[in-house]
Amino acid sequence: MTGPAYGLVCLTTGPEIRFRTITLTRYRALPPAQRYGTLLDLYADNVARVSRAADYCAARGIRLYRLSSSLFPMLDLDGDDTGAQVLAHLAPQLREVGQAFQDRGIRVLMHPEQFIVLNSDRPEVRESSLRAITTHAQVMDALDLTRSTWNLLLLHGGKGGRAQELQAIIPDLPDAVRLRLGLENDERAYSPRDLLPVCEATGTPLIFDAHHHVVHDRLPDQEDPSVREWVLAARRTWSPPEWQVVHLSNGLDGPQDRRHSWLIDQVPSAYHDVPWIEVEAKGKEEALVALGACPPALTA
């Protein structure tokens, strides 16, 4: 590899890969007899859009793609398996889309929503979180993506002050989740220092985010020497180390701003030898173009 592979996150600012959704309120207002057909139309359309995402990335030389975690709304509803039935019906199309990414050498990741808190102190939250993360793994299985951290399923640490509880939970997760799982530091609850022992004890890779680290530790910028220290510490949790993924973002109004900027103005020098860099910028593919990671807009 001659340079880092920069990753595109989910939706784009253009019309090419914009996914459809439905709210829970609207779904529940539908007559039960209409729910299957409604989800089938929505799911099938989103599967087709994911296929276009594979074409989009391949045309631009993008080798890392974060799949939206909202592709299949209502899939994790407790007591309602309509979504699961629809997903099973679309199994051939899903396998074909997953193969399209693999044939093009594009690594696919998922980063589920913040409400997934496996180590919550509330049993009902732990239960719903496990159901949700298992559903995301089900989607990756349906796409026939390997059960390894090559196809990462990424979470934050969850409930603050409960690292030991998180460490205890991970070994008992379903294989479809556990074998893909990675943990990322955040701005408030879990620094890389908090997560590293959990990752080392459970064989879970640490995804280091320099922006989160700077905000959490109130550092002047991403050139702080500790950024390089954590890049290397995180790399030791990856097997193989060549699969290491880090996150790249800049604060909108300075290093301490939690909000992401439109483009990437500064890439930390500590990232110079990181093989896979997922770009979290509001401009998405425009940010990748500015980084020189892909050519200007092409016809999709």
N, C-alpha and C positions, 0 to 999 in steps of 0.2 A: 504494500500500500504506500503510495507516494505522498499522501496527505490525508487529513481527516475526512471521514464521510460525514457530511452535514445532513441532519435529518429534518424533514418537513413534518410539522405538527398538524394533524387532522384536517380541518377545513381550510380552504384557501380564501383569499380576498376576492378572487375572481369567481365566475359562475360555474367553473368546470366541476368542482367537487363540493357541492353544497347539499347536505343531507336533509331529508325530511324527518319530521317527528310528529308526535301527538301527545297531548297532555293527558294526565290521568283523569282529570275531570271530564274531558271530552270523550275519552275512551269509555268511561263508566256510564256516560249518558247514552251510549249506543245501545240499541236492543241487542241482547246476547247473540241473536242469530246473525247480526251484522259484524260482530267483532272479528271473526276469523277472516272474512273477506277484506275488511279494512286493514288489518295487519298484514295480510298477504300482499296487498297492493303496495303498502308502504315498505315492507321488508324487501320485496322484489326490486323496487325502485332503488333502494339504498344499496342492495347488492350490486346492481348495475353501475351505480356511481362509484362503488369501491373498485370495480373493474376498471373504470375510467381513471381512477386514482393511480392504479398500477401503470396504465399507459402514460399518464401525465408524468409520473416520476421517471419512468424509463426514458421518455423523450428528452428529459432534462438532466439525465445522469444522476438523479437523486437516489441514493442507495439505502436510505433509512426513512421509514414512514410510520408516523404514529396514527394508528387506526382510531377513529372516533369511538368513544365508549358509549355513545348514544345512538348507535346504528339501529338497534332493535328494541325500541321502547316497549314496556310492559312485559318483557321477557322474564323478569324476576319477581312478578307479582305472586304473593303468597296465596295459594289456593286457586289460582287461575293458570292453567297450562296452555292457554290458547297460543301464546307466543312460542312456546316450545314446540307445539304441533306445527306451526307455520315454519319454524326454523327447520324442522325435520323434513317438511315437504320441499324445502329449497336446498336440501343437502347437495344435490349434484351441482347446482350453480355455485354454491359456496366453495366446494372443493375446486372447481374450475378457477375461481377468483384467487384462492390461496395459491394454486399452482402458477398462476400468472405472475404473482410476486416472486415466487421461488425461481421460476424460469428466467426472470430478469435480474436475479441476484439482489433483490431488495429486501432488506431486513424489516420486519414488521413488529411494532411494539404496541402496547396499550397502557394507558394511565387512567384507571377508573376515578370516579368522582371522589371529592373530599369526604362525602358522608360515609364512606366505608371506613369503619373504625373497629378493627378486629379485637382490639384490647380495651374496648369501652368498659366502664364499670356498670353499665346497664345491660342486663341479659338480653333484652329485646333488641338492643342495638347490635350486640354481638351476633345475634341470630340473623338479623336482616343483612348485616354486613357480610357474613359468610355466604348467605344465599346470593347476594349481589356479586361477590368476587368469583363465586363458583359459576355463575352465569356468564361472566366475562371469559372465564377459561373455557366454558362450553362453546362460545363463539370461536375462540382460537382453535379448538379441536375441530369444529365444523369446517373451518378454513384449512384444516389439515396442516396447521403450523406446528412445528416440532415442540415437544414438551421439554424445553430447555431455555436458558436465559438468552439464547440467540433471539428468541421471540419473547421478549421480556413482558411481564405483567407487573407493573410498577405501582407501589403504594408509598405513602408517607407513614411516619411512625404511629400516627393515631393519637390516642388520648395521652396527654402529657403526664410524665411521672409514672408511666406504667410500662417501662421497657421490659421488665422481667416478665410481665404478663404476656407481652408480645412475643418474647423469646419462647415462652412455654407453649404458645398457640401454634407457632409455625410448623413444628414437626408433625402435628396432627392434621394439617391442612390436606385436602384431597391432592393427589399427585398432579392433577391437571393445573392446580394453582401453585403448589409448593415448588415444583420443578421449574417454573417460569418466574418465580417471585423475585423481585428486587425491592430494596428500600431506599428512599430518598430523604435527605435532610430537608428541613423546612425552616422558616424564618422565626418560629415561635417555640414550638414544643420540643423538637428533636434536632439537635446539632449533629454533625458527623461524629463528634465525640460520644454522644449518647447512643448512636445507632451502631457504631463499629463493634462493640462487644456482642450485640445481638446478631449482627451479620457473621462475625467470626464463629460464634457458638452454633449457629444453625446452617452455615454454609450458604448464606444468602448474600448476593453481591450488593454493595453499596453504590448507589448512583449519586455522585457528588454534584451539588449545585453551588457554584461559587457565589452567585448573587444571594441566594438564601443564607449562605454562610456569612457573607459580609453584613447583611442586615441583622442576623441573629447575634453576631459578636460585636456589632457596631464598629466595624473596621473602616479604614479610610477609603479603600477601593479594592478591586480584585487583584491588584499587584502585591497585596500583603503576602509575606513569605509563607504564611500558614496555608494559603491556597495550594501551593505546590506540595506541601506536606500532606494535605488531604487528598490531592489527586493520586499520590503514590500510595497512601494508606488504603484508599478505596480500591486501587488497582490490585492490591494483594488479596482482595476478597473475590476477585473474578477468576473463573476457571473456564477457559483459558484467559489470561490477561489481555489478549488481543481482542476480546469481546467487550472490553470496558466501554461504558457509555457515561458521558457527563452531560449536564444541562448547561446551556449558555443563554444568558439574558442580561440586559442592562436595565437599571432603574430609569423610569421616565424622567424624573427631575433630579437625578443624582444617584450615587451609589446606595443611599439609604432608602430610596423610594421603592416600596414593594411592587409597585405597578410596573409592568413591562413596557419598554420603549417600542416604537414602531419598527426601527431598524436596530442593528447591532453596530454600535460605535466603537466598542472596545472588546477585544478578545484577550482574555488573560494570558500572559506569556506562559503561565503554568500549564496551559492546555496544548503546548506546542507538539507534544508527542502522543496526545490522546487519539485513539483510532476512530472513535465514533462520538460525534457531538450533536446532540439534539437541540435545535435552535428554538427557543421560546420567545418569539417576538411577535408583536401585534401584526406586523406586516407580512408574516409567514413567508410565502414564496418570494415576495419582494425583498425580504431580508436575506434570503439565500442568494438571490441575484447580486445584491450589494456586496456580499461576502465572496463573490466569485465562485460560489458552489454550484451554480447552474446558469445557463444562458438566459438572456432576457426572454420575455413572453413569446411563446410559440403557439401555433394553432394546435389545440389539444386533439 
